Amino acid sequence: MSVIVQKFGGTSVADAEKILAAARRAIAAKRAGHQVVMVVSARGKKTDELVSLAAEITDSPPPREMDMLLSTGEQESVALMAMAIRELGEEAISMTGAQIGIYTDSSHTKARIRSIETDRMRAALEAGKIVVAAGFQGVDDEFNITTLGRGGSDTTATALAAVLGAEECEIYTDVDGVFTTDPRVVSEARKVDQISYDEMLELASLGAGVMHSRSIEFAKKYRVPLRIRPSYSEGVGTLVIPESDEAGRVVTGVAFVRDEARVSLVDIPDRPGVMSLIFSKMAQRKIPLDMVVQDVGTGGTAEVSFTVPEKELAETLTAADEAVRELKAGSVLHGTNVSKVSAVGAGMRTHTGVAAQMFQALAEADVNIGMISTSEIKISALVDRECCEQAVRAVHSGFGLEKETAEGPSVGWRRTETPLTGQPGEDLEHEVIARLATMEDIVVSEALLDADQSRVTIRNLPDQKGVAAKIFSAVAEGDIMVDLIVQNISHSGRAHLSFTVPRKDLEACLLLVREVLEEWPDAELTFERDIAKLSVMGIGLRSHTGVGEKLFRALADAQINVRMISTSEIRMSVVVDVDQGEKALRQIKETFSLTE
């Protein structure tokens, strides 16, 4: 019999009426022939209430006692839910994290799962009971109660779905599903029927309110189908699966981050170790870097720019000043009132002209582009904050995201094979359990080398609307696939743009670009035929501040200079000399303990 895991957040179990409504969902799934595990959060504002109560007692509550206190919120919820299910005519049993057998390390308030025992849950399910599991919590080897930190109930749900080999993990929320963008900004925003794990992770600024990124990565690793559903209606929501099929759409959604600040380190030495020093200074202060752009250096100097949450600007400038002093070269510039707007879609992997289409939409909306960074399935542009919503609407409309897809909503997706060994049942379960500890530690999960690309660089472009649109429209006319794109605005107010293309298309690309550049006689075109692009992928590269530090330290230790940098939520890409590509890949895999 198949297993369904259902997770209900705090707003979905805020009062007796909502608890009964959630109980009916679980009962309906059981009566449809499934074994059901419910994962339940603390009710409504219960956690906030407990935190406030602790603050009235002490300014510095011990983490162990905070875990003891906060875990009572879920304990209350699961007991009430089990009562509701019994009242509605089905058998249920509530379990705390300890009773389930969720074992964690001893990092109170932010514990990591080490293992999960399934015997007790399996026995209850085989006896016909609905298991009501407390989210957000576990127990360490000394039987101390621990909590899993932000997004902990989502982590519990996806971990249980993985270890039980669930057919689906349903996440019930107070929204209809995942939308093409924020409906409060674009009233025509449409609910997405399917979305891939990677697209969901890249749309983190939209998806963070729906479920936590670590849970999505967990589901991706073990190929657990996630369905984000409304708790207040019978809507089917959005299915999150390995690869979506949104009727052939190239772009799935438009994300934005409104309150960004930009920091640039200019005239810094173009040599191995410089990026390592800069990123180490940021990591020491746990500053989350967002867009990171380094263009090709000239004359022995380079320039790197990045964005940070505006509230982090003061600390970022302190760290940047320290880096410049240690380098004994360069200076620090910054700007505020900027926003990041991103187009995300798995179709970018196989379609040309996507960047041109996005930049053209922004130009037609009279929006100028500052920085540009890209990943395999994401294009991000930095714009003036006052133009943020205008830019979002323009990109959304430019890709026709308000239009309904040709196909109706999907109703399901089934695994065709198990994600680890191909063996069903207990073998899969045991392997998932064995890997839980390392899964929780994974930030970088993959490293790739592409040594078949060339780099094109254009310097001294005018910083004005429509320039990028004209360049990439010309490239798209040649049906040339553009991969990495970075744009920076120099301290002299001129734009510098670099991008990579397949080596076989370099000559055709140069012909097309030269024709466009006749409009700007001061622009300087250069290229490099042989480059190597290295990419590291994983969850939350932006929020895990040490990833960049480790990456660039590894390259510096191997005396490998970084020529370009571009980042996204789940990918960090760098360009190095082609003859150093294999060496750099080995160094990165060793640094992040990545096996073949």
C-alpha positions as CSV (number, residue, x, y, z in Angstrom):
1,M,0.0,0.0,0.0
2,S,1.4,3.4,-1.0
3,V,2.3,6.0,1.7
4,I,1.3,9.7,1.5
5,V,2.9,12.2,3.8
6,Q,0.8,15.4,4.5
7,K,2.4,18.4,6.2
8,F,0.2,21.1,7.7
9,G,1.8,24.4,8.8
10,G,0.8,26.6,11.7
11,T,-1.9,28.6,9.9
12,S,-3.5,25.3,8.7
13,V,-4.0,24.1,12.3
14,A,-4.6,27.5,14.0
15,D,-7.9,26.6,15.6
16,A,-10.3,23.7,16.1
17,E,-12.1,24.2,12.9
18,K,-8.9,24.1,10.9
19,I,-7.6,21.1,12.8
20,L,-10.8,19.2,11.9
21,A,-10.5,20.3,8.2
22,A,-6.9,19.0,8.1
23,A,-8.1,15.7,9.8
24,R,-10.7,15.3,7.0
25,R,-7.9,15.6,4.4
26,A,-5.9,12.8,6.1
27,I,-9.0,10.6,6.4
28,A,-9.9,11.1,2.8
29,A,-6.4,10.0,1.7
30,K,-6.6,6.9,3.9
31,R,-10.1,6.0,2.6
32,A,-8.7,6.4,-0.9
33,G,-6.4,3.5,-0.1
34,H,-3.2,5.1,1.2
35,Q,-1.3,4.8,4.4
36,V,-1.1,8.3,5.8
37,V,1.6,10.2,7.9
38,M,0.7,13.7,8.9
39,V,3.4,16.1,9.9
40,V,2.0,19.0,12.0
41,S,3.5,22.3,13.0
42,A,2.7,24.3,16.1
43,R,-0.6,26.2,15.9
44,G,-0.7,29.7,14.5
45,K,1.4,32.1,16.6
46,K,2.2,29.5,19.3
47,T,5.9,29.5,18.6
48,D,6.0,33.3,18.7
49,E,4.1,33.3,22.0
50,L,6.5,30.8,23.6
51,V,9.5,32.9,22.4
52,S,8.0,36.0,23.9
53,L,7.2,34.2,27.1
54,A,10.9,33.1,27.4
55,A,12.0,36.7,26.8
56,E,10.0,37.8,29.8
57,I,12.0,35.5,32.0
58,T,15.5,36.0,30.6
59,D,17.4,37.9,28.0
60,S,19.6,34.8,27.2
61,P,17.6,31.6,27.5
62,P,19.8,28.4,27.2
63,P,19.4,26.8,23.8
64,R,18.6,23.4,25.4
65,E,15.7,24.9,27.4
66,M,14.4,26.8,24.3
67,D,14.2,23.5,22.5
68,M,12.4,21.9,25.4
69,L,10.0,24.9,25.4
70,L,9.4,25.3,21.7
71,S,8.8,21.5,21.1
72,T,5.6,21.8,23.2
73,G,3.9,23.7,20.4
74,E,4.0,20.7,18.1
75,Q,3.2,18.3,20.9
76,E,0.0,20.2,21.5
77,S,-0.9,20.2,17.8
78,V,-0.4,16.4,17.2
79,A,-2.4,15.5,20.3
80,L,-5.3,17.7,19.1
81,M,-5.0,16.3,15.6
82,A,-5.1,12.7,16.7
83,M,-8.2,13.5,18.8
84,A,-9.9,15.1,15.8
85,I,-9.2,12.1,13.6
86,R,-10.6,9.7,16.2
87,E,-13.7,11.9,16.5
88,L,-14.2,11.7,12.8
89,G,-14.2,7.9,12.8
90,E,-10.6,6.8,12.1
91,E,-7.8,5.5,14.3
92,A,-4.7,7.8,14.8
93,I,-1.6,7.9,17.0
94,S,0.3,11.1,17.8
95,M,4.1,10.9,18.1
96,T,6.8,13.3,19.1
97,G,10.1,13.4,17.2
98,A,11.6,11.2,19.9
99,Q,8.8,8.7,19.8
100,I,9.1,8.4,16.0
101,G,12.9,7.9,16.4
102,I,14.2,11.0,14.7
103,Y,17.8,11.2,16.0
104,T,19.8,14.4,15.5
105,D,23.1,15.9,16.5
106,S,23.2,18.1,19.7
107,S,23.1,21.5,18.0
108,H,20.2,23.0,19.9
109,T,17.8,25.2,17.9
110,K,19.4,24.2,14.6
111,A,19.9,20.4,14.9
112,R,20.6,18.2,11.9
113,I,18.9,14.8,11.4
114,R,21.3,11.9,11.7
115,S,18.9,8.9,11.4
116,I,15.2,8.0,11.5
117,E,13.8,4.7,12.8
118,T,10.7,3.5,10.9
119,D,9.6,0.4,12.8
120,R,7.1,2.2,15.1
121,M,5.6,4.2,12.2
122,R,5.4,1.1,10.0
123,A,3.7,-0.9,12.7
124,A,1.1,1.9,13.3
125,L,0.4,2.2,9.6
126,E,0.0,-1.5,9.1
127,A,-2.4,-1.5,12.0
128,G,-4.6,0.9,10.0
129,K,-3.7,4.1,12.0
130,I,-2.9,7.5,10.7
131,V,0.4,8.6,12.2
132,V,0.4,12.2,13.4
133,A,4.1,13.2,13.6
134,A,5.4,16.3,15.4
135,G,7.4,18.4,12.9
136,F,10.5,20.5,13.7
137,Q,11.9,18.2,16.4
138,G,14.0,15.2,17.2
139,V,16.2,13.9,20.0
140,D,19.9,13.6,20.4
141,D,22.0,10.6,21.7
142,E,21.5,11.8,25.3
143,F,17.7,12.0,24.8
144,N,17.7,15.8,24.9
145,I,14.9,17.3,22.8
146,T,16.2,19.2,19.8
147,T,14.6,21.4,17.2
148,L,15.5,21.6,13.5
149,G,15.5,25.4,13.0
150,R,13.9,27.4,10.2
151,G,11.7,25.2,7.9
152,G,12.0,22.3,10.4
153,S,8.5,20.9,9.8
154,D,9.1,20.9,6.0
155,T,12.4,19.1,6.7
156,T,10.6,16.5,8.9
157,A,8.0,15.9,6.2
158,T,10.4,15.4,3.3
159,A,12.7,13.3,5.4
160,L,9.9,11.0,6.4
161,A,8.6,10.8,2.8
162,A,12.1,9.9,1.7
163,V,12.7,7.2,4.3
164,L,9.2,5.7,3.9
165,G,9.4,5.8,0.0
166,A,6.2,7.9,-0.1
167,E,4.3,8.2,-3.3
168,E,3.9,11.9,-2.6
169,C,4.6,14.5,0.0
170,E,1.7,17.1,0.2
171,I,2.6,20.5,1.7
172,Y,-0.6,22.3,2.8
173,T,-0.3,26.1,2.9
174,D,-2.4,29.2,2.8
175,V,-1.8,29.8,-0.9
176,D,-3.1,28.0,-4.0
177,G,0.4,26.8,-5.1
178,V,3.4,28.3,-6.8
179,F,2.7,31.3,-9.0
180,T,4.5,32.7,-12.1
181,T,5.3,35.7,-9.9
182,D,3.9,37.5,-6.9
183,P,0.2,38.2,-7.6
184,R,0.3,41.3,-5.5
185,V,2.7,42.8,-8.1
186,V,1.2,41.2,-11.3
187,S,-2.5,40.6,-11.0
188,E,-2.4,38.3,-14.1
189,A,0.1,36.0,-12.4
190,R,-0.9,32.3,-13.0
191,K,-0.6,29.3,-10.8
192,V,2.0,26.9,-12.1
193,D,0.8,23.3,-12.5
194,Q,4.3,21.7,-12.5
195,I,7.7,23.0,-11.6
196,S,11.1,21.2,-11.3
197,Y,13.1,21.1,-8.2
198,D,15.8,23.3,-9.7
199,E,13.3,25.9,-10.8
200,M,11.7,25.9,-7.4
201,L,15.1,26.5,-5.8
202,E,16.0,29.3,-8.2
203,L,12.6,30.9,-7.5
204,A,13.6,31.0,-3.8
205,S,12.5,34.6,-3.3
206,L,9.0,33.5,-4.3
207,G,9.1,30.0,-2.9
208,A,10.5,30.8,0.5
209,G,7.1,31.6,1.9
210,V,5.7,28.3,0.6
211,M,8.4,25.9,1.9
212,H,12.0,26.0,2.9
213,S,14.8,25.5,0.4
214,R,16.5,22.7,2.3
215,S,13.4,20.6,2.1
216,I,13.2,21.0,-1.6
217,E,16.9,19.9,-2.0
218,F,16.1,16.9,0.3
219,A,13.2,16.0,-2.0
220,K,15.4,16.4,-5.1
221,K,18.1,14.2,-3.7
222,Y,15.6,11.3,-3.1
223,R,13.2,12.1,-5.9
224,V,10.3,12.7,-3.5
225,P,7.4,14.3,-5.5
226,L,6.2,17.3,-3.6
227,R,2.7,18.8,-4.0
228,I,2.1,22.3,-2.6
229,R,-1.7,22.5,-2.0
230,P,-4.1,25.0,-0.5
231,S,-5.4,24.0,2.9
232,Y,-8.7,25.9,2.4
233,S,-9.9,24.4,-0.9
234,E,-9.7,21.2,-3.0
235,G,-7.3,22.7,-5.5
236,V,-4.6,20.4,-6.8
237,G,-1.9,23.0,-6.2
238,T,1.6,22.7,-7.8
239,L,3.5,19.5,-8.3
240,V,7.3,19.8,-7.7
241,I,9.1,17.0,-9.6
242,P,12.5,16.2,-11.3
243,E,11.6,17.8,-14.6
244,S,8.4,19.8,-15.3
245,D,6.5,19.9,-18.6
246,E,4.7,23.2,-18.5
247,A,3.5,22.8,-22.1
248,G,7.0,23.5,-23.4
249,R,7.4,26.8,-21.6
250,V,11.0,28.2,-21.7
251,V,10.4,30.5,-18.6
252,T,8.4,29.3,-15.6
253,G,8.4,32.3,-13.4
254,V,9.8,35.8,-12.5
255,A,11.4,36.3,-9.1
256,F,12.5,39.5,-7.5
257,V,14.4,40.8,-4.4
258,R,13.4,44.3,-3.7
259,D,15.8,45.7,-1.1
260,E,19.3,45.1,-2.4
261,A,22.6,47.1,-2.1
262,R,25.5,46.9,-4.5
263,V,29.2,46.8,-3.5
264,S,32.1,46.9,-5.9
265,L,35.8,46.4,-5.3
266,V,37.6,48.1,-8.2
267,D,41.2,48.1,-9.4
268,I,42.1,45.0,-7.3
269,P,44.9,42.7,-8.4
270,D,44.1,40.1,-11.1
271,R,45.9,37.2,-9.5
272,P,45.2,33.9,-7.7
273,G,44.0,34.3,-4.1
274,V,42.3,37.7,-4.4
275,M,38.7,36.3,-4.6
276,S,39.6,33.9,-1.8
277,L,40.5,36.8,0.5
278,I,37.4,38.8,-0.4
279,F,35.1,35.9,0.2
280,S,36.7,34.9,3.5
281,K,36.1,38.4,4.8
282,M,32.5,38.2,3.9
283,A,32.2,34.7,5.4
284,Q,33.7,35.7,8.7
285,R,30.7,38.1,9.1
286,K,28.3,35.6,7.7
287,I,27.2,38.1,5.0
288,P,25.0,36.4,2.4
289,L,26.2,37.5,-1.1
290,D,23.6,37.4,-3.8
291,M,24.6,38.4,-7.3
292,V,28.3,38.0,-7.7
293,V,29.9,39.3,-10.9
294,Q,33.5,39.5,-11.9
295,D,34.3,40.5,-15.5
296,V,37.6,39.7,-17.3
297,G,40.5,41.7,-15.9
298,T,42.6,44.1,-17.9
299,G,46.0,45.6,-17.3
300,G,46.7,43.4,-14.3
301,T,43.6,44.6,-12.4
302,A,40.1,43.3,-12.0
303,E,36.7,44.4,-10.6
304,V,34.2,42.4,-8.7
305,S,30.7,43.5,-7.7
306,F,28.0,41.8,-5.6
307,T,24.7,42.5,-4.0
308,V,23.7,42.0,-0.4
309,P,20.5,42.6,1.5
310,E,20.5,46.4,2.2
311,K,20.4,45.8,6.0
312,E,23.8,44.1,5.6
313,L,25.5,47.0,3.8
314,A,27.4,48.5,6.7
315,E,29.0,45.2,7.7
316,T,29.7,44.4,4.1
317,L,31.6,47.7,3.6
318,T,33.6,47.0,6.7
319,A,34.6,43.6,5.3
320,A,35.4,45.0,1.9
321,D,37.6,47.7,3.3
322,E,39.5,45.1,5.3
323,A,40.1,43.1,2.1
324,V,41.3,46.2,0.2
325,R,43.7,47.1,3.0
326,E,45.2,43.6,3.1
327,L,45.6,43.6,-0.7
328,K,47.2,47.1,-0.5
329,A,45.3,47.9,-3.7
330,G,41.9,48.8,-5.0
331,S,39.0,50.8,-3.6
332,V,35.4,50.1,-2.5
333,L,32.3,51.7,-4.1
334,H,28.7,51.0,-3.2
335,G,25.1,51.9,-4.2
336,T,21.7,51.5,-2.7
337,N,18.1,51.6,-4.0
338,V,18.5,48.6,-6.4
339,S,16.5,45.5,-6.9
340,K,17.1,42.1,-8.6
341,V,14.7,40.8,-11.1
342,S,15.1,37.2,-12.4
343,A,13.6,35.0,-15.1
344,V,13.7,31.3,-14.3
345,G,13.0,28.3,-16.5
346,A,14.4,24.9,-17.3
347,G,13.7,25.6,-21.0
348,M,16.7,27.9,-21.0
349,R,19.0,24.9,-21.2
350,T,17.8,24.1,-24.8
351,H,16.4,27.4,-26.2
352,T,18.3,30.3,-27.7
353,G,17.3,33.9,-27.5
354,V,16.0,33.9,-23.9
355,A,18.3,36.6,-22.7
356,A,17.5,38.7,-25.7
357,Q,13.8,38.4,-25.0
358,M,14.2,39.4,-21.4
359,F,16.5,42.4,-22.1
360,Q,14.2,43.5,-24.9
361,A,11.2,43.4,-22.6
362,L,13.1,45.6,-20.1
363,A,14.2,48.0,-22.8
364,E,10.6,48.4,-24.1
365,A,9.5,49.2,-20.5
366,D,12.2,51.9,-20.3
367,V,14.1,50.0,-17.6
368,N,17.9,50.2,-17.6
369,I,20.0,47.2,-16.5
370,G,23.0,47.5,-14.1
371,M,24.5,44.1,-13.4
372,I,23.7,40.9,-15.1
373,S,24.4,37.3,-13.9
374,T,23.2,34.0,-15.1
375,S,23.0,30.3,-14.4
376,E,21.9,27.4,-16.5
377,I,18.2,28.2,-15.9
378,K,18.2,31.7,-14.5
379,I,18.9,35.2,-15.8
380,S,19.1,38.0,-13.2
381,A,19.3,41.8,-13.8
382,L,19.9,44.5,-11.3
383,V,17.6,47.5,-11.8
384,D,16.8,50.7,-10.0
385,R,14.4,49.9,-7.1
386,E,11.8,52.4,-8.3
387,C,11.6,50.3,-11.5
388,C,11.4,47.0,-9.7
389,E,7.7,46.3,-10.1
390,Q,7.7,47.8,-13.6
391,A,10.5,45.4,-14.5
392,V,8.7,42.4,-13.1
393,R,5.6,43.1,-15.0
394,A,7.6,43.7,-18.2
395,V,9.4,40.4,-18.0
396,H,6.3,38.5,-17.0
397,S,4.4,39.9,-20.0
398,G,7.4,39.5,-22.3
399,F,7.4,35.8,-21.8
400,G,3.6,35.5,-21.9
401,L,3.4,34.0,-18.5
402,E,-0.1,35.2,-17.9
403,K,-1.4,32.9,-20.6
404,E,-2.8,29.5,-19.7
405,T,-0.7,26.4,-20.8
406,A,-2.1,24.3,-23.6
407,E,-2.3,21.2,-21.3
408,G,-4.5,20.9,-18.2
409,P,-3.1,20.5,-14.7
410,S,-1.2,17.4,-14.0
411,V,-2.7,15.0,-11.5
412,G,0.4,13.0,-10.5
413,W,3.8,11.7,-11.1
414,R,5.2,8.4,-10.1
415,R,8.8,7.3,-9.6
416,T,9.8,4.9,-12.4
417,E,12.9,3.8,-10.4
418,T,14.2,4.3,-6.9
419,P,16.7,7.1,-6.5
420,L,19.5,5.3,-4.9
421,T,19.9,1.6,-5.6
422,G,17.0,0.7,-7.9
423,Q,15.9,-1.8,-5.2
424,P,12.5,-1.4,-3.6
425,G,11.3,-1.6,0.0
426,E,13.7,-2.1,2.9
427,D,16.9,-1.8,0.9
428,L,16.0,1.7,-0.2
429,E,14.8,2.6,3.3
430,H,18.1,1.4,4.9
431,E,20.2,3.3,2.4
432,V,18.2,6.6,2.9
433,I,18.6,6.2,6.6
434,A,22.3,5.6,6.3
435,R,22.8,8.7,4.2
436,L,20.6,11.1,6.2
437,A,23.5,12.4,8.3
438,T,25.6,13.4,5.2
439,M,22.5,14.6,3.4
440,E,21.9,17.2,6.1
441,D,25.4,18.5,5.6
442,I,25.4,18.7,1.8
443,V,25.6,22.2,0.5
444,V,27.6,21.6,-2.7
445,S,26.3,18.4,-4.3
446,E,27.9,18.5,-7.8
447,A,30.8,20.1,-9.7
448,L,31.0,20.2,-13.5
449,L,33.6,21.2,-16.1
450,D,32.8,22.6,-19.5
451,A,35.9,23.0,-21.6
452,D,34.2,23.5,-25.0
453,Q,33.3,27.2,-24.7
454,S,34.7,30.6,-25.8
455,R,34.5,34.0,-24.1
456,V,33.4,37.2,-25.8
457,T,34.0,40.5,-23.9
458,I,32.8,44.0,-24.9
459,R,34.1,47.0,-22.9
460,N,33.1,50.6,-22.9
461,L,29.5,50.2,-23.8
462,P,27.2,53.0,-23.0
463,D,25.2,52.5,-19.7
464,Q,21.8,53.0,-21.3
465,K,18.6,51.2,-21.9
466,G,18.4,48.6,-24.8
467,V,22.2,48.0,-25.3
468,A,22.1,44.4,-23.9
469,A,18.9,43.7,-25.8
470,K,20.5,44.7,-29.2
471,I,23.6,42.6,-28.6
472,F,21.8,39.5,-27.5
473,S,19.1,39.8,-30.2
474,A,21.8,39.8,-32.8
475,V,23.4,36.7,-31.3
476,A,20.0,35.0,-31.1
477,E,19.5,35.7,-34.8
478,G,22.4,33.3,-35.4
479,D,20.7,30.6,-33.3
480,I,23.7,30.7,-31.0
481,M,23.3,29.4,-27.4
482,V,24.6,31.8,-24.9
483,D,25.6,30.3,-21.5
484,L,27.3,32.5,-18.9
485,I,26.5,36.2,-19.0
486,V,28.0,38.9,-16.7
487,Q,27.7,42.6,-16.9
488,N,29.2,45.2,-14.6
489,I,29.0,49.0,-14.6
490,S,32.5,50.4,-14.0
491,H,33.2,53.3,-11.7
492,S,33.6,55.5,-14.8
493,G,30.0,54.8,-15.8
494,R,30.6,52.5,-18.7
495,A,29.2,49.0,-19.1
496,H,31.5,45.9,-19.5
497,L,29.8,42.8,-20.8
498,S,31.2,39.3,-21.1
499,F,29.5,36.1,-22.2
500,T,30.4,32.5,-23.2
501,V,29.2,30.6,-26.3
502,P,30.1,27.1,-27.7
503,R,33.5,27.2,-29.3
504,K,32.1,26.0,-32.6
505,D,29.9,29.2,-32.8
506,L,32.6,31.7,-31.9
507,E,33.3,33.0,-35.4
508,A,29.6,33.4,-36.2
509,C,29.0,35.2,-32.9
510,L,31.9,37.7,-33.5
511,L,30.5,38.6,-36.9
512,L,27.1,39.3,-35.5
513,V,28.4,41.3,-32.5
514,R,30.8,43.4,-34.6
515,E,27.9,44.5,-36.8
516,V,25.9,45.7,-33.8
517,L,28.9,47.5,-32.3
518,E,29.1,49.8,-35.2
519,E,26.5,51.9,-33.3
520,W,29.0,52.4,-30.5
521,P,32.4,53.2,-31.9
522,D,34.1,53.4,-28.5
523,A,33.2,49.9,-27.6
524,E,36.1,47.4,-27.5
525,L,35.6,43.8,-28.6
526,T,37.9,41.0,-27.4
527,F,37.6,37.3,-27.2
528,E,39.3,34.2,-25.9
529,R,38.8,31.0,-27.9
530,D,39.7,28.4,-25.3
531,I,38.3,28.7,-21.7
532,A,37.1,26.4,-19.1
533,K,33.9,27.0,-17.1
534,L,33.5,25.3,-13.7
535,S,30.2,25.2,-11.9
536,V,29.3,24.1,-8.4
537,M,25.7,23.3,-7.6
538,G,23.8,22.9,-4.4
539,I,21.2,24.2,-2.1
540,G,21.4,27.8,-0.8
541,L,24.8,28.8,-2.1
542,R,23.7,32.4,-1.3
543,S,22.8,31.7,2.3
544,H,25.7,29.4,3.0
545,T,28.3,32.1,3.2
546,G,31.3,29.7,3.4
547,V,30.8,28.1,0.0
548,G,32.5,30.9,-2.0
549,E,35.3,31.1,0.5
550,K,36.0,27.4,0.2
551,L,35.7,27.4,-3.6
552,F,38.1,30.3,-4.1
553,R,40.5,29.2,-1.4
554,A,40.8,25.8,-3.2
555,L,41.5,27.5,-6.5
556,A,44.0,29.9,-4.9
557,D,45.8,27.0,-3.2
558,A,46.2,25.4,-6.7
559,Q,47.5,28.8,-8.1
560,I,44.5,29.0,-10.4
561,N,43.3,32.5,-11.3
562,V,39.6,33.2,-11.6
563,R,38.7,35.1,-14.8
564,M,35.0,35.5,-14.5
565,I,32.3,34.8,-11.8
566,S,28.5,34.5,-12.1
567,T,26.1,33.2,-9.5
568,S,22.5,32.2,-8.8
569,E,20.6,30.6,-5.8
570,I,21.9,27.1,-6.6
571,R,24.9,27.6,-8.9
572,M,28.2,29.4,-8.8
573,S,30.2,29.4,-12.0
574,V,33.8,30.6,-12.7
575,V,35.9,30.8,-15.8
576,V,39.6,29.8,-15.7
577,D,42.2,29.1,-18.3
578,V,41.4,26.0,-20.3
579,D,44.7,24.3,-19.4
580,Q,43.8,24.6,-15.7
581,G,40.3,23.2,-16.1
582,E,40.9,19.6,-15.1
583,K,43.2,20.5,-12.3
584,A,40.6,23.0,-11.0
585,L,37.8,20.4,-11.1
586,R,39.9,17.9,-9.2
587,Q,40.7,20.5,-6.5
588,I,37.0,21.5,-6.2
589,K,35.8,17.9,-5.9
590,E,38.4,17.2,-3.2
591,T,37.5,20.4,-1.3
592,F,33.8,19.5,-1.2
593,S,34.3,15.8,-0.8
594,L,32.4,15.0,-4.0
595,T,32.7,11.4,-5.2
596,E,32.4,10.2,-8.8
